[in-house]
Amino acid sequence: MSAGGRRGGPKVALTEGAVRVAWGERRLVIVSAPQPPNVQDPADFLVDMDELLNWGPPHESVEISVDELQAIMRAIEAEFDRLGLAVEFE
C-alpha cells in the first residue's frame, strides 16, 4: 500500500480486480472497467472516471473534489508504476 493519509494524500492498495483507496476516514473501491474491443496493448487496469463521483460508504453523500480526484489519480499511477503495471483513465 502506498504511503499517504489525510494530510499526505490517499493510500492505494491493489487487490484482485480492484483498487482500494483510503484517505483519512474515507474509502473508495474502484473496479476495473471492461477493456474496449480490439485493443492492441490493453492496460492492466482501466479506470472509468465517470464512476469516481462520490466516496464509498459511509461517506457516499460526499462528492470527491477535483483536487482529491487528481491526488487519487497520481497515487494510483504511482502504485501501478511501482509494481510495473499499466493503468489508464477514461
PyMOL Python script that loads the backbone (N, CA, C, O; Angstrom):
from pymol import cmd

cmd.read_pdbstr("""\
ATOM      1  N   MET A   1       0.857  -1.179   0.000  1.00  0.00           N
ATOM      2  CA  MET A   1       0.000   0.000   0.000  1.00  0.00           C
ATOM      3  C   MET A   1       0.893   1.229   0.000  1.00  0.00           C
ATOM      4  O   MET A   1       1.873   1.299   0.742  1.00  0.00           O
ATOM      5  N   SER A   2       0.549   2.187  -0.831  1.00  0.00           N
ATOM      6  CA  SER A   2       1.359   3.393  -0.918  1.00  0.00           C
ATOM      7  C   SER A   2       1.142   4.261   0.308  1.00  0.00           C
ATOM      8  O   SER A   2       0.111   4.179   0.977  1.00  0.00           O
ATOM      9  N   ALA A   3       2.137   5.093   0.588  1.00  0.00           N
ATOM     10  CA  ALA A   3       2.053   5.984   1.745  1.00  0.00           C
ATOM     11  C   ALA A   3       1.036   7.082   1.478  1.00  0.00           C
ATOM     12  O   ALA A   3       0.756   7.417   0.328  1.00  0.00           O
ATOM     13  N   GLY A   4       0.495   7.629   2.533  1.00  0.00           N
ATOM     14  CA  GLY A   4      -0.471   8.716   2.376  1.00  0.00           C
ATOM     15  C   GLY A   4      -1.165   8.973   3.679  1.00  0.00           C
ATOM     16  O   GLY A   4      -0.572   8.827   4.748  1.00  0.00           O
ATOM     17  N   GLY A   5      -2.403   9.350   3.601  1.00  0.00           N
ATOM     18  CA  GLY A   5      -3.196   9.714   4.759  1.00  0.00           C
ATOM     19  C   GLY A   5      -3.907  11.009   4.447  1.00  0.00           C
ATOM     20  O   GLY A   5      -3.720  11.558   3.361  1.00  0.00           O
ATOM     21  N   ARG A   6      -4.698  11.508   5.339  1.00  0.00           N
ATOM     22  CA  ARG A   6      -5.479  12.717   5.043  1.00  0.00           C
ATOM     23  C   ARG A   6      -4.571  13.878   4.653  1.00  0.00           C
ATOM     24  O   ARG A   6      -4.856  14.570   3.676  1.00  0.00           O
ATOM     25  N   ARG A   7      -3.508  14.106   5.376  1.00  0.00           N
ATOM     26  CA  ARG A   7      -2.618  15.208   5.035  1.00  0.00           C
ATOM     27  C   ARG A   7      -1.703  14.834   3.880  1.00  0.00           C
ATOM     28  O   ARG A   7      -1.506  15.628   2.959  1.00  0.00           O
ATOM     29  N   GLY A   8      -1.146  13.631   3.922  1.00  0.00           N
ATOM     30  CA  GLY A   8      -0.160  13.222   2.942  1.00  0.00           C
ATOM     31  C   GLY A   8      -0.751  12.716   1.648  1.00  0.00           C
ATOM     32  O   GLY A   8      -0.008  12.466   0.699  1.00  0.00           O
ATOM     33  N   GLY A   9      -2.022  12.558   1.573  1.00  0.00           N
ATOM     34  CA  GLY A   9      -2.649  12.071   0.360  1.00  0.00           C
ATOM     35  C   GLY A   9      -3.273  10.710   0.546  1.00  0.00           C
ATOM     36  O   GLY A   9      -3.242  10.139   1.636  1.00  0.00           O
ATOM     37  N   PRO A  10      -3.838  10.198  -0.526  1.00  0.00           N
ATOM     38  CA  PRO A  10      -4.542   8.913  -0.437  1.00  0.00           C
ATOM     39  C   PRO A  10      -3.585   7.737  -0.373  1.00  0.00           C
ATOM     40  O   PRO A  10      -2.484   7.783  -0.922  1.00  0.00           O
ATOM     41  N   LYS A  11      -4.019   6.683   0.305  1.00  0.00           N
ATOM     42  CA  LYS A  11      -3.315   5.407   0.315  1.00  0.00           C
ATOM     43  C   LYS A  11      -3.999   4.515  -0.704  1.00  0.00           C
ATOM     44  O   LYS A  11      -5.228   4.466  -0.770  1.00  0.00           O
ATOM     45  N   VAL A  12      -3.205   3.808  -1.498  1.00  0.00           N
ATOM     46  CA  VAL A  12      -3.743   2.967  -2.560  1.00  0.00           C
ATOM     47  C   VAL A  12      -3.274   1.537  -2.366  1.00  0.00           C
ATOM     48  O   VAL A  12      -2.099   1.296  -2.091  1.00  0.00           O
ATOM     49  N   ALA A  13      -4.192   0.587  -2.509  1.00  0.00           N
ATOM     50  CA  ALA A  13      -3.862  -0.839  -2.451  1.00  0.00           C
ATOM     51  C   ALA A  13      -4.518  -1.536  -3.629  1.00  0.00           C
ATOM     52  O   ALA A  13      -5.696  -1.322  -3.913  1.00  0.00           O
ATOM     53  N   LEU A  14      -3.752  -2.366  -4.308  1.00  0.00           N
ATOM     54  CA  LEU A  14      -4.302  -3.156  -5.399  1.00  0.00           C
ATOM     55  C   LEU A  14      -4.730  -4.506  -4.860  1.00  0.00           C
ATOM     56  O   LEU A  14      -3.992  -5.168  -4.130  1.00  0.00           O
ATOM     57  N   THR A  15      -5.948  -4.904  -5.238  1.00  0.00           N
ATOM     58  CA  THR A  15      -6.449  -6.219  -4.881  1.00  0.00           C
ATOM     59  C   THR A  15      -6.888  -6.909  -6.162  1.00  0.00           C
ATOM     60  O   THR A  15      -6.777  -6.322  -7.239  1.00  0.00           O
ATOM     61  N   GLU A  16      -7.370  -8.106  -6.078  1.00  0.00           N
ATOM     62  CA  GLU A  16      -7.824  -8.853  -7.247  1.00  0.00           C
ATOM     63  C   GLU A  16      -8.976  -8.116  -7.922  1.00  0.00           C
ATOM     64  O   GLU A  16     -10.107  -8.154  -7.438  1.00  0.00           O
ATOM     65  N   GLY A  17      -8.692  -7.443  -9.043  1.00  0.00           N
ATOM     66  CA  GLY A  17      -9.733  -6.783  -9.828  1.00  0.00           C
ATOM     67  C   GLY A  17     -10.199  -5.437  -9.316  1.00  0.00           C
ATOM     68  O   GLY A  17     -11.168  -4.890  -9.842  1.00  0.00           O
ATOM     69  N   ALA A  18      -9.539  -4.878  -8.302  1.00  0.00           N
ATOM     70  CA  ALA A  18      -9.982  -3.590  -7.761  1.00  0.00           C
ATOM     71  C   ALA A  18      -8.800  -2.809  -7.199  1.00  0.00           C
ATOM     72  O   ALA A  18      -7.753  -3.362  -6.861  1.00  0.00           O
ATOM     73  N   VAL A  19      -9.013  -1.508  -7.116  1.00  0.00           N
ATOM     74  CA  VAL A  19      -8.077  -0.617  -6.437  1.00  0.00           C
ATOM     75  C   VAL A  19      -8.818  -0.059  -5.239  1.00  0.00           C
ATOM     76  O   VAL A  19      -9.928   0.456  -5.372  1.00  0.00           O
ATOM     77  N   ARG A  20      -8.210  -0.158  -4.082  1.00  0.00           N
ATOM     78  CA  ARG A  20      -8.816   0.376  -2.864  1.00  0.00           C
ATOM     79  C   ARG A  20      -8.064   1.638  -2.469  1.00  0.00           C
ATOM     80  O   ARG A  20      -6.837   1.649  -2.366  1.00  0.00           O
ATOM     81  N   VAL A  21      -8.835   2.705  -2.250  1.00  0.00           N
ATOM     82  CA  VAL A  21      -8.263   3.997  -1.882  1.00  0.00           C
ATOM     83  C   VAL A  21      -8.756   4.347  -0.484  1.00  0.00           C
ATOM     84  O   VAL A  21      -9.950   4.259  -0.198  1.00  0.00           O
ATOM     85  N   ALA A  22      -7.835   4.742   0.381  1.00  0.00           N
ATOM     86  CA  ALA A  22      -8.180   5.219   1.723  1.00  0.00           C
ATOM     87  C   ALA A  22      -7.559   6.596   1.895  1.00  0.00           C
ATOM     88  O   ALA A  22      -6.377   6.800   1.618  1.00  0.00           O
ATOM     89  N   TRP A  23      -8.373   7.537   2.356  1.00  0.00           N
ATOM     90  CA  TRP A  23      -7.888   8.885   2.601  1.00  0.00           C
ATOM     91  C   TRP A  23      -8.564   9.371   3.866  1.00  0.00           C
ATOM     92  O   TRP A  23      -9.736   9.747   3.845  1.00  0.00           O
ATOM     93  N   GLY A  24      -7.842   9.362   4.949  1.00  0.00           N
ATOM     94  CA  GLY A  24      -8.441   9.660   6.242  1.00  0.00           C
ATOM     95  C   GLY A  24      -9.481   8.593   6.547  1.00  0.00           C
ATOM     96  O   GLY A  24      -9.184   7.399   6.502  1.00  0.00           O
ATOM     97  N   GLU A  25     -10.691   9.017   6.854  1.00  0.00           N
ATOM     98  CA  GLU A  25     -11.771   8.071   7.152  1.00  0.00           C
ATOM     99  C   GLU A  25     -12.545   7.665   5.904  1.00  0.00           C
ATOM    100  O   GLU A  25     -13.409   6.791   5.975  1.00  0.00           O
ATOM    101  N   ARG A  26     -12.255   8.272   4.786  1.00  0.00           N
ATOM    102  CA  ARG A  26     -12.990   7.989   3.552  1.00  0.00           C
ATOM    103  C   ARG A  26     -12.365   6.826   2.799  1.00  0.00           C
ATOM    104  O   ARG A  26     -11.151   6.622   2.824  1.00  0.00           O
ATOM    105  N   ARG A  27     -13.227   6.069   2.129  1.00  0.00           N
ATOM    106  CA  ARG A  27     -12.799   4.895   1.368  1.00  0.00           C
ATOM    107  C   ARG A  27     -13.440   4.928  -0.008  1.00  0.00           C
ATOM    108  O   ARG A  27     -14.511   5.501  -0.208  1.00  0.00           O
ATOM    109  N   LEU A  28     -12.746   4.290  -0.957  1.00  0.00           N
ATOM    110  CA  LEU A  28     -13.233   4.192  -2.320  1.00  0.00           C
ATOM    111  C   LEU A  28     -12.721   2.889  -2.906  1.00  0.00           C
ATOM    112  O   LEU A  28     -11.531   2.586  -2.813  1.00  0.00           O
ATOM    113  N   VAL A  29     -13.609   2.122  -3.507  1.00  0.00           N
ATOM    114  CA  VAL A  29     -13.226   0.900  -4.207  1.00  0.00           C
ATOM    115  C   VAL A  29     -13.492   1.123  -5.691  1.00  0.00           C
ATOM    116  O   VAL A  29     -14.614   1.427  -6.095  1.00  0.00           O
ATOM    117  N   ILE A  30     -12.450   0.968  -6.489  1.00  0.00           N
ATOM    118  CA  ILE A  30     -12.556   1.178  -7.927  1.00  0.00           C
ATOM    119  C   ILE A  30     -12.378  -0.168  -8.612  1.00  0.00           C
ATOM    120  O   ILE A  30     -11.339  -0.813  -8.468  1.00  0.00           O
ATOM    121  N   VAL A  31     -13.391  -0.589  -9.353  1.00  0.00           N
ATOM    122  CA  VAL A  31     -13.351  -1.852 -10.088  1.00  0.00           C
ATOM    123  C   VAL A  31     -12.903  -1.540 -11.510  1.00  0.00           C
ATOM    124  O   VAL A  31     -13.315  -0.536 -12.091  1.00  0.00           O
ATOM    125  N   SER A  32     -12.066  -2.398 -12.065  1.00  0.00           N
ATOM    126  CA  SER A  32     -11.573  -2.184 -13.420  1.00  0.00           C
ATOM    127  C   SER A  32     -12.718  -2.201 -14.422  1.00  0.00           C
ATOM    128  O   SER A  32     -13.573  -3.087 -14.395  1.00  0.00           O
ATOM    129  N   ALA A  33     -12.720  -1.217 -15.297  1.00  0.00           N
ATOM    130  CA  ALA A  33     -13.725  -1.154 -16.366  1.00  0.00           C
ATOM    131  C   ALA A  33     -13.346  -2.152 -17.455  1.00  0.00           C
ATOM    132  O   ALA A  33     -12.175  -2.507 -17.587  1.00  0.00           O
ATOM    133  N   PRO A  34     -14.317  -2.604 -18.229  1.00  0.00           N
ATOM    134  CA  PRO A  34     -14.001  -3.524 -19.325  1.00  0.00           C
ATOM    135  C   PRO A  34     -13.115  -2.834 -20.374  1.00  0.00           C
ATOM    136  O   PRO A  34     -13.295  -1.656 -20.683  1.00  0.00           O
ATOM    137  N   GLN A  35     -12.177  -3.580 -20.899  1.00  0.00           N
ATOM    138  CA  GLN A  35     -11.304  -3.055 -21.948  1.00  0.00           C
ATOM    139  C   GLN A  35     -12.111  -2.908 -23.240  1.00  0.00           C
ATOM    140  O   GLN A  35     -12.948  -3.757 -23.547  1.00  0.00           O
ATOM    141  N   PRO A  36     -11.867  -1.842 -23.992  1.00  0.00           N
ATOM    142  CA  PRO A  36     -12.533  -1.712 -25.289  1.00  0.00           C
ATOM    143  C   PRO A  36     -12.117  -2.866 -26.207  1.00  0.00           C
ATOM    144  O   PRO A  36     -11.017  -3.399 -26.062  1.00  0.00           O
ATOM    145  N   PRO A  37     -12.980  -3.256 -27.147  1.00  0.00           N
ATOM    146  CA  PRO A  37     -12.630  -4.357 -28.042  1.00  0.00           C
ATOM    147  C   PRO A  37     -11.475  -3.974 -28.966  1.00  0.00           C
ATOM    148  O   PRO A  37     -11.275  -2.804 -29.291  1.00  0.00           O
ATOM    149  N   ASN A  38     -10.738  -4.977 -29.369  1.00  0.00           N
ATOM    150  CA  ASN A  38      -9.653  -4.830 -30.343  1.00  0.00           C
ATOM    151  C   ASN A  38      -8.533  -3.903 -29.903  1.00  0.00           C
ATOM    152  O   ASN A  38      -7.917  -3.247 -30.743  1.00  0.00           O
ATOM    153  N   VAL A  39      -8.255  -3.831 -28.605  1.00  0.00           N
ATOM    154  CA  VAL A  39      -7.147  -3.014 -28.113  1.00  0.00           C
ATOM    155  C   VAL A  39      -5.854  -3.796 -28.322  1.00  0.00           C
ATOM    156  O   VAL A  39      -5.750  -4.957 -27.927  1.00  0.00           O
ATOM    157  N   GLN A  40      -4.875  -3.153 -28.943  1.00  0.00           N
ATOM    158  CA  GLN A  40      -3.601  -3.814 -29.243  1.00  0.00           C
ATOM    159  C   GLN A  40      -2.831  -4.160 -27.968  1.00  0.00           C
ATOM    160  O   GLN A  40      -2.381  -5.292 -27.789  1.00  0.00           O
ATOM    161  N   ASP A  41      -2.685  -3.168 -27.085  1.00  0.00           N
ATOM    162  CA  ASP A  41      -1.895  -3.350 -25.872  1.00  0.00           C
ATOM    163  C   ASP A  41      -2.716  -2.870 -24.674  1.00  0.00           C
ATOM    164  O   ASP A  41      -2.538  -1.745 -24.208  1.00  0.00           O
ATOM    165  N   PRO A  42      -3.624  -3.731 -24.171  1.00  0.00           N
ATOM    166  CA  PRO A  42      -4.521  -3.280 -23.099  1.00  0.00           C
ATOM    167  C   PRO A  42      -3.776  -3.001 -21.791  1.00  0.00           C
ATOM    168  O   PRO A  42      -2.782  -3.653 -21.470  1.00  0.00           O
ATOM    169  N   ALA A  43      -4.275  -2.032 -21.059  1.00  0.00           N
ATOM    170  CA  ALA A  43      -3.732  -1.717 -19.742  1.00  0.00           C
ATOM    171  C   ALA A  43      -4.078  -2.852 -18.781  1.00  0.00           C
ATOM    172  O   ALA A  43      -5.014  -3.616 -19.013  1.00  0.00           O
ATOM    173  N   ASP A  44      -3.314  -2.947 -17.707  1.00  0.00           N
ATOM    174  CA  ASP A  44      -3.615  -3.941 -16.675  1.00  0.00           C
ATOM    175  C   ASP A  44      -4.891  -3.577 -15.928  1.00  0.00           C
ATOM    176  O   ASP A  44      -5.578  -4.448 -15.393  1.00  0.00           O
ATOM    177  N   PHE A  45      -5.205  -2.276 -15.896  1.00  0.00           N
ATOM    178  CA  PHE A  45      -6.374  -1.797 -15.158  1.00  0.00           C
ATOM    179  C   PHE A  45      -6.885  -0.551 -15.853  1.00  0.00           C
ATOM    180  O   PHE A  45      -6.105   0.333 -16.203  1.00  0.00           O
ATOM    181  N   LEU A  46      -8.196  -0.477 -16.054  1.00  0.00           N
ATOM    182  CA  LEU A  46      -8.821   0.665 -16.708  1.00  0.00           C
ATOM    183  C   LEU A  46      -9.794   1.319 -15.730  1.00  0.00           C
ATOM    184  O   LEU A  46     -10.735   0.681 -15.259  1.00  0.00           O
ATOM    185  N   VAL A  47      -9.561   2.591 -15.431  1.00  0.00           N
ATOM    186  CA  VAL A  47     -10.402   3.342 -14.504  1.00  0.00           C
ATOM    187  C   VAL A  47     -11.408   4.163 -15.299  1.00  0.00           C
ATOM    188  O   VAL A  47     -11.026   4.981 -16.135  1.00  0.00           O
ATOM    189  N   ASP A  48     -12.692   3.946 -15.037  1.00  0.00           N
ATOM    190  CA  ASP A  48     -13.758   4.741 -15.643  1.00  0.00           C
ATOM    191  C   ASP A  48     -13.967   5.964 -14.759  1.00  0.00           C
ATOM    192  O   ASP A  48     -14.532   5.866 -13.670  1.00  0.00           O
ATOM    193  N   MET A  49     -13.504   7.119 -15.240  1.00  0.00           N
ATOM    194  CA  MET A  49     -13.557   8.342 -14.446  1.00  0.00           C
ATOM    195  C   MET A  49     -14.992   8.759 -14.106  1.00  0.00           C
ATOM    196  O   MET A  49     -15.213   9.449 -13.111  1.00  0.00           O
ATOM    197  N   ASP A  50     -15.957   8.351 -14.914  1.00  0.00           N
ATOM    198  CA  ASP A  50     -17.357   8.679 -14.638  1.00  0.00           C
ATOM    199  C   ASP A  50     -17.873   7.997 -13.376  1.00  0.00           C
ATOM    200  O   ASP A  50     -18.900   8.395 -12.827  1.00  0.00           O
ATOM    201  N   GLU A  51     -17.165   6.976 -12.920  1.00  0.00           N
ATOM    202  CA  GLU A  51     -17.568   6.252 -11.712  1.00  0.00           C
ATOM    203  C   GLU A  51     -17.027   6.899 -10.437  1.00  0.00           C
ATOM    204  O   GLU A  51     -17.441   6.541  -9.335  1.00  0.00           O
ATOM    205  N   LEU A  52     -16.107   7.847 -10.587  1.00  0.00           N
ATOM    206  CA  LEU A  52     -15.452   8.444  -9.421  1.00  0.00           C
ATOM    207  C   LEU A  52     -16.100   9.777  -9.067  1.00  0.00           C
ATOM    208  O   LEU A  52     -15.507  10.841  -9.245  1.00  0.00           O
ATOM    209  N   LEU A  53     -17.315   9.698  -8.567  1.00  0.00           N
ATOM    210  CA  LEU A  53     -18.062  10.905  -8.215  1.00  0.00           C
ATOM    211  C   LEU A  53     -18.148  11.124  -6.712  1.00  0.00           C
ATOM    212  O   LEU A  53     -17.999  12.250  -6.237  1.00  0.00           O
ATOM    213  N   ASN A  54     -18.390  10.048  -5.961  1.00  0.00           N
ATOM    214  CA  ASN A  54     -18.582  10.133  -4.514  1.00  0.00           C
ATOM    215  C   ASN A  54     -17.709   9.104  -3.812  1.00  0.00           C
ATOM    216  O   ASN A  54     -17.317   8.093  -4.395  1.00  0.00           O
ATOM    217  N   TRP A  55     -17.415   9.384  -2.553  1.00  0.00           N
ATOM    218  CA  TRP A  55     -16.699   8.419  -1.724  1.00  0.00           C
ATOM    219  C   TRP A  55     -17.611   7.237  -1.429  1.00  0.00           C
ATOM    220  O   TRP A  55     -18.827   7.323  -1.601  1.00  0.00           O
ATOM    221  N   GLY A  56     -17.019   6.137  -0.985  1.00  0.00           N
ATOM    222  CA  GLY A  56     -17.786   4.951  -0.639  1.00  0.00           C
ATOM    223  C   GLY A  56     -18.403   5.076   0.741  1.00  0.00           C
ATOM    224  O   GLY A  56     -18.099   6.007   1.487  1.00  0.00           O
ATOM    225  N   PRO A  57     -19.287   4.117   1.083  1.00  0.00           N
ATOM    226  CA  PRO A  57     -19.952   4.122   2.384  1.00  0.00           C
ATOM    227  C   PRO A  57     -18.931   4.137   3.525  1.00  0.00           C
ATOM    228  O   PRO A  57     -17.882   3.502   3.423  1.00  0.00           O
ATOM    229  N   PRO A  58     -19.222   4.835   4.575  1.00  0.00           N
ATOM    230  CA  PRO A  58     -20.457   5.555   4.909  1.00  0.00           C
ATOM    231  C   PRO A  58     -20.461   7.005   4.443  1.00  0.00           C
ATOM    232  O   PRO A  58     -21.273   7.802   4.914  1.00  0.00           O
ATOM    233  N   HIS A  59     -19.560   7.360   3.518  1.00  0.00           N
ATOM    234  CA  HIS A  59     -19.446   8.749   3.061  1.00  0.00           C
ATOM    235  C   HIS A  59     -19.957   8.929   1.628  1.00  0.00           C
ATOM    236  O   HIS A  59     -19.497   9.815   0.908  1.00  0.00           O
ATOM    237  N   GLU A  60     -20.903   8.092   1.222  1.00  0.00           N
ATOM    238  CA  GLU A  60     -21.368   8.115  -0.169  1.00  0.00           C
ATOM    239  C   GLU A  60     -22.067   9.418  -0.570  1.00  0.00           C
ATOM    240  O   GLU A  60     -22.244   9.679  -1.760  1.00  0.00           O
ATOM    241  N   SER A  61     -22.460  10.224   0.394  1.00  0.00           N
ATOM    242  CA  SER A  61     -23.085  11.506   0.069  1.00  0.00           C
ATOM    243  C   SER A  61     -22.041  12.616  -0.132  1.00  0.00           C
ATOM    244  O   SER A  61     -22.387  13.744  -0.485  1.00  0.00           O
ATOM    245  N   VAL A  62     -20.770  12.288   0.095  1.00  0.00           N
ATOM    246  CA  VAL A  62     -19.698  13.277  -0.050  1.00  0.00           C
ATOM    247  C   VAL A  62     -19.062  13.144  -1.428  1.00  0.00           C
ATOM    248  O   VAL A  62     -18.531  12.092  -1.785  1.00  0.00           O
ATOM    249  N   GLU A  63     -19.126  14.234  -2.196  1.00  0.00           N
ATOM    250  CA  GLU A  63     -18.521  14.228  -3.521  1.00  0.00           C
ATOM    251  C   GLU A  63     -16.997  14.258  -3.411  1.00  0.00           C
ATOM    252  O   GLU A  63     -16.434  14.836  -2.482  1.00  0.00           O
ATOM    253  N   ILE A  64     -16.353  13.624  -4.380  1.00  0.00           N
ATOM    254  CA  ILE A  64     -14.902  13.681  -4.477  1.00  0.00           C
ATOM    255  C   ILE A  64     -14.564  14.977  -5.206  1.00  0.00           C
ATOM    256  O   ILE A  64     -15.017  15.196  -6.330  1.00  0.00           O
ATOM    257  N   SER A  65     -13.772  15.834  -4.570  1.00  0.00           N
ATOM    258  CA  SER A  65     -13.429  17.120  -5.184  1.00  0.00           C
ATOM    259  C   SER A  65     -12.433  16.912  -6.329  1.00  0.00           C
ATOM    260  O   SER A  65     -11.809  15.857  -6.441  1.00  0.00           O
ATOM    261  N   VAL A  66     -12.300  17.917  -7.159  1.00  0.00           N
ATOM    262  CA  VAL A  66     -11.350  17.851  -8.275  1.00  0.00           C
ATOM    263  C   VAL A  66      -9.931  17.656  -7.741  1.00  0.00           C
ATOM    264  O   VAL A  66      -9.173  16.848  -8.278  1.00  0.00           O
ATOM    265  N   ASP A  67      -9.571  18.386  -6.697  1.00  0.00           N
ATOM    266  CA  ASP A  67      -8.234  18.233  -6.110  1.00  0.00           C
ATOM    267  C   ASP A  67      -8.021  16.829  -5.565  1.00  0.00           C
ATOM    268  O   ASP A  67      -6.955  16.240  -5.747  1.00  0.00           O
ATOM    269  N   GLU A  68      -9.045  16.290  -4.891  1.00  0.00           N
ATOM    270  CA  GLU A  68      -8.936  14.918  -4.376  1.00  0.00           C
ATOM    271  C   GLU A  68      -8.811  13.922  -5.521  1.00  0.00           C
ATOM    272  O   GLU A  68      -8.013  12.987  -5.452  1.00  0.00           O
ATOM    273  N   LEU A  69      -9.601  14.123  -6.576  1.00  0.00           N
ATOM    274  CA  LEU A  69      -9.555  13.225  -7.726  1.00  0.00           C
ATOM    275  C   LEU A  69      -8.170  13.226  -8.364  1.00  0.00           C
ATOM    276  O   LEU A  69      -7.647  12.168  -8.715  1.00  0.00           O
ATOM    277  N   GLN A  70      -7.579  14.394  -8.515  1.00  0.00           N
ATOM    278  CA  GLN A  70      -6.239  14.479  -9.086  1.00  0.00           C
ATOM    279  C   GLN A  70      -5.217  13.771  -8.202  1.00  0.00           C
ATOM    280  O   GLN A  70      -4.330  13.085  -8.710  1.00  0.00           O
ATOM    281  N   ALA A  71      -5.334  13.930  -6.894  1.00  0.00           N
ATOM    282  CA  ALA A  71      -4.416  13.261  -5.968  1.00  0.00           C
ATOM    283  C   ALA A  71      -4.605  11.742  -6.015  1.00  0.00           C
ATOM    284  O   ALA A  71      -3.633  10.988  -5.955  1.00  0.00           O
ATOM    285  N   ILE A  72      -5.859  11.300  -6.123  1.00  0.00           N
ATOM    286  CA  ILE A  72      -6.149   9.862  -6.219  1.00  0.00           C
ATOM    287  C   ILE A  72      -5.533   9.294  -7.491  1.00  0.00           C
ATOM    288  O   ILE A  72      -4.915   8.230  -7.462  1.00  0.00           O
ATOM    289  N   MET A  73      -5.697   9.998  -8.605  1.00  0.00           N
ATOM    290  CA  MET A  73      -5.127   9.533  -9.871  1.00  0.00           C
ATOM    291  C   MET A  73      -3.605   9.440  -9.788  1.00  0.00           C
ATOM    292  O   MET A  73      -3.020   8.460 -10.248  1.00  0.00           O
ATOM    293  N   ARG A  74      -2.965  10.443  -9.209  1.00  0.00           N
ATOM    294  CA  ARG A  74      -1.499  10.413  -9.064  1.00  0.00           C
ATOM    295  C   ARG A  74      -1.064   9.242  -8.190  1.00  0.00           C
ATOM    296  O   ARG A  74      -0.080   8.569  -8.498  1.00  0.00           O
ATOM    297  N   ALA A  75      -1.795   8.994  -7.099  1.00  0.00           N
ATOM    298  CA  ALA A  75      -1.443   7.893  -6.199  1.00  0.00           C
ATOM    299  C   ALA A  75      -1.625   6.535  -6.878  1.00  0.00           C
ATOM    300  O   ALA A  75      -0.812   5.630  -6.692  1.00  0.00           O
ATOM    301  N   ILE A  76      -2.687   6.398  -7.662  1.00  0.00           N
ATOM    302  CA  ILE A  76      -2.917   5.151  -8.398  1.00  0.00           C
ATOM    303  C   ILE A  76      -1.808   4.940  -9.417  1.00  0.00           C
ATOM    304  O   ILE A  76      -1.256   3.844  -9.512  1.00  0.00           O
ATOM    305  N   GLU A  77      -1.476   5.978 -10.181  1.00  0.00           N
ATOM    306  CA  GLU A  77      -0.400   5.866 -11.169  1.00  0.00           C
ATOM    307  C   GLU A  77       0.919   5.484 -10.502  1.00  0.00           C
ATOM    308  O   GLU A  77       1.649   4.634 -11.012  1.00  0.00           O
ATOM    309  N   ALA A  78       1.224   6.100  -9.383  1.00  0.00           N
ATOM    310  CA  ALA A  78       2.469   5.805  -8.673  1.00  0.00           C
ATOM    311  C   ALA A  78       2.509   4.353  -8.213  1.00  0.00           C
ATOM    312  O   ALA A  78       3.541   3.692  -8.328  1.00  0.00           O
ATOM    313  N   GLU A  79       1.401   3.859  -7.698  1.00  0.00           N
ATOM    314  CA  GLU A  79       1.364   2.474  -7.216  1.00  0.00           C
ATOM    315  C   GLU A  79       1.503   1.490  -8.377  1.00  0.00           C
ATOM    316  O   GLU A  79       2.222   0.497  -8.262  1.00  0.00           O
ATOM    317  N   PHE A  80       0.828   1.752  -9.484  1.00  0.00           N
ATOM    318  CA  PHE A  80       0.950   0.883 -10.651  1.00  0.00           C
ATOM    319  C   PHE A  80       2.372   0.927 -11.214  1.00  0.00           C
ATOM    320  O   PHE A  80       2.922  -0.108 -11.590  1.00  0.00           O
ATOM    321  N   ASP A  81       2.964   2.117 -11.271  1.00  0.00           N
ATOM    322  CA  ASP A  81       4.353   2.239 -11.732  1.00  0.00           C
ATOM    323  C   ASP A  81       5.293   1.449 -10.832  1.00  0.00           C
ATOM    324  O   ASP A  81       6.185   0.750 -11.314  1.00  0.00           O
ATOM    325  N   ARG A  82       5.089   1.563  -9.531  1.00  0.00           N
ATOM    326  CA  ARG A  82       5.932   0.856  -8.563  1.00  0.00           C
ATOM    327  C   ARG A  82       5.881  -0.653  -8.786  1.00  0.00           C
ATOM    328  O   ARG A  82       6.875  -1.352  -8.589  1.00  0.00           O
ATOM    329  N   LEU A  83       4.711  -1.148  -9.202  1.00  0.00           N
ATOM    330  CA  LEU A  83       4.519  -2.582  -9.415  1.00  0.00           C
ATOM    331  C   LEU A  83       4.791  -3.008 -10.859  1.00  0.00           C
ATOM    332  O   LEU A  83       4.670  -4.187 -11.190  1.00  0.00           O
ATOM    333  N   GLY A  84       5.155  -2.061 -11.712  1.00  0.00           N
ATOM    334  CA  GLY A  84       5.435  -2.382 -13.107  1.00  0.00           C
ATOM    335  C   GLY A  84       4.193  -2.722 -13.909  1.00  0.00           C
ATOM    336  O   GLY A  84       4.259  -3.499 -14.862  1.00  0.00           O
ATOM    337  N   LEU A  85       3.054  -2.142 -13.527  1.00  0.00           N
ATOM    338  CA  LEU A  85       1.785  -2.387 -14.194  1.00  0.00           C
ATOM    339  C   LEU A  85       1.319  -1.119 -14.906  1.00  0.00           C
ATOM    340  O   LEU A  85       1.770  -0.016 -14.596  1.00  0.00           O
ATOM    341  N   ALA A  86       0.406  -1.295 -15.869  1.00  0.00           N
ATOM    342  CA  ALA A  86      -0.121  -0.165 -16.636  1.00  0.00           C
ATOM    343  C   ALA A  86      -1.556   0.124 -16.226  1.00  0.00           C
ATOM    344  O   ALA A  86      -2.377  -0.784 -16.101  1.00  0.00           O
ATOM    345  N   VAL A  87      -1.842   1.399 -16.021  1.00  0.00           N
ATOM    346  CA  VAL A  87      -3.199   1.845 -15.693  1.00  0.00           C
ATOM    347  C   VAL A  87      -3.574   2.944 -16.681  1.00  0.00           C
ATOM    348  O   VAL A  87      -2.738   3.757 -17.074  1.00  0.00           O
ATOM    349  N   GLU A  88      -4.837   2.954 -17.074  1.00  0.00           N
ATOM    350  CA  GLU A  88      -5.360   4.008 -17.952  1.00  0.00           C
ATOM    351  C   GLU A  88      -6.612   4.580 -17.319  1.00  0.00           C
ATOM    352  O   GLU A  88      -7.357   3.882 -16.631  1.00  0.00           O
ATOM    353  N   PHE A  89      -6.830   5.860 -17.564  1.00  0.00           N
ATOM    354  CA  PHE A  89      -8.014   6.556 -17.063  1.00  0.00           C
ATOM    355  C   PHE A  89      -8.842   7.001 -18.255  1.00  0.00           C
ATOM    356  O   PHE A  89      -8.333   7.646 -19.171  1.00  0.00           O
ATOM    357  N   GLU A  90     -10.130   6.649 -18.238  1.00  0.00           N
ATOM    358  CA  GLU A  90     -11.033   7.061 -19.317  1.00  0.00           C
ATOM    359  C   GLU A  90     -12.211   7.791 -18.748  1.00  0.00           C
ATOM    360  O   GLU A  90     -13.089   8.222 -19.494  1.00  0.00           O
TER     361      GLU A  90
END
""", "prot")
cmd.dss("prot")
cmd.show_as("cartoon", "prot")
cmd.util.cbc("prot")
cmd.orient("prot")
